[in-house]
Amino acid sequence: MSAAERAEPGLVCAFAVTRTPPGSAALASVPGHEEGGPLRVLDAGGLYVVVQDVPAALFGEQALAERLNRPADLERCARAHHRAVEAAAGAGGAGAGAAKGAAVVPLPMATLYRGDRSAVRAVAERRPVLEALLDRLRDRTEWAVKVHAADGAADAAPGPPSGPEGSGSGSGSGSGSGGRAYLSRASARRRDRQEAHGKARAEAEAIDAELRRHAVAATRHRPQSERLTGRRTPQLLNAAYLVENADRDAFTRALTALTAGGHPSVRTDASGPWIPYSFARWDEEPVPETGREVPA
């Protein structure tokens, strides 16, 4: 069945916009959504959109909403979207390859149109924004940094008083003395927890400030819950940094120094370079650049 025959009863899913269209051989080797056709490129008058024909039965508004509410389907859709965005960049995969790819504007996941002309028209209507984003993202990549409080940064809650003075019998002078001692210990532990949390938060802020010195822009995402991170300690910083490829070594040196033990109250995890999803939203105001030339 030809792409045109598939598109007639279906939809067009758009993944990314670029000025440099990927070759057909490169696209042919990358699977998009498993239910759709091969990836292909639409010419939007000097801007190029990587798209895929997908069936309306599975990608219509109601069907798609139901699928994205199922974690396994959501993950499959997200992975397919990321593969297609990387194909648009010519990156050939995550990590170091991302630094070598063409600038792209990743579109939000499940950006759907009723046909090629609708997709091309949508790009044309946003050309000034897309052109500005492509200029801004050229030769830049994203680095993700997550900072958690270190294990043991917060003490466990105090247990009930025990022993002869804390028997809980409510009689005798020992009971009152034991209760006062317990409350004193509980108060001290609360202060310790607050001080530990404050120190960890200050260290997370110091890490963020240092990394911003080596980035052209930075943005913070909502901290992830302990259920998502799998850690018992809270996430204090969930940030992304837009870094010039020419400054990559300076940024990674700063990361190495920050994770080498100088901040004992936190644990820092970093990954990159990535295609700059966090700085490429065509439907939002751009994240302002940090002005690295101003000393901290």
Order of alpha helices (4+ residues) and beta strands (2+ residues): alpha-beta-alpha-beta-beta-alpha-alpha-alpha-beta-alpha-alpha-beta-alpha-beta-alpha-beta-alpha-beta
